[in-house]
Amino acid sequence: MSGKERRPFLICYDVAHPKRLRQLHGLLRKRAIPVQYSVFAGEFGEMRLEMLIRKIGRIIHHREDD
């Protein structure tokens, strides 16, 4: 995927802690369209997708959340 080419993505999550759940939901509401409470759809280029993944990684706990 080139840096400017946008592709559709479906982002789904299962977060154990209510505070992290609210943080992640708020982050994704700004960048994608909610389909259900823990499911979002959006189109991202490579750079924006990588940036979003980094931000998600700072919120979730990798052993407790999916």
C-alpha positions in Angstrom: 0.0 0.0 0.0 1.4 3.4 -0.9 1.5 6.2 1.7 -1.4 8.1 0.2 -3.6 5.2 -1.0 -6.5 4.8 1.4 -8.0 1.3 2.1 -11.0 0.3 4.2 -10.4 -1.2 7.6 -12.7 -2.7 10.3 -11.4 -2.1 13.8 -12.8 -4.3 16.6 -11.7 -4.5 20.2 -12.5 -6.1 23.6 -11.1 -4.0 26.4 -11.3 -5.2 30.0 -11.0 -2.0 32.0 -13.8 0.7 31.7 -11.3 3.7 31.7 -9.3 2.2 28.8 -12.6 1.3 27.0 -13.7 4.9 27.2 -10.3 6.2 26.0 -10.2 3.8 23.0 -13.8 4.5 22.1 -13.1 8.3 22.2 -10.0 8.0 20.1 -11.7 5.9 17.4 -14.9 8.1 17.3 -12.6 10.9 16.1 -11.1 8.9 13.3 -13.7 6.3 12.1 -17.4 5.6 11.9 -18.9 3.6 14.7 -20.7 0.4 13.5 -21.4 -1.0 17.0 -19.9 0.1 20.4 -16.7 -1.8 19.9 -16.6 -1.9 16.1 -15.5 0.9 13.8 -15.1 1.3 10.1 -12.7 3.7 8.4 -10.4 4.3 5.5 -6.8 4.9 6.2 -3.6 5.5 4.3 -0.5 3.7 5.5 0.9 6.5 7.6 -2.4 7.3 9.3 -3.0 3.6 10.0 0.4 3.2 11.6 -0.1 6.3 13.7 -3.5 5.0 14.9 -2.1 1.6 15.8 0.6 3.3 17.9 -2.0 5.4 19.7 -4.2 2.3 20.3 -1.1 0.5 21.6 -0.6 3.2 24.2 -4.1 2.8 25.5 -4.6 -1.0 25.7 -3.0 -3.5 27.9 -1.8 -6.3 25.6 -2.2 -9.1 28.2 -5.7 -8.0 29.3 -7.3 -6.6 26.1 -7.9 -7.8 22.5 
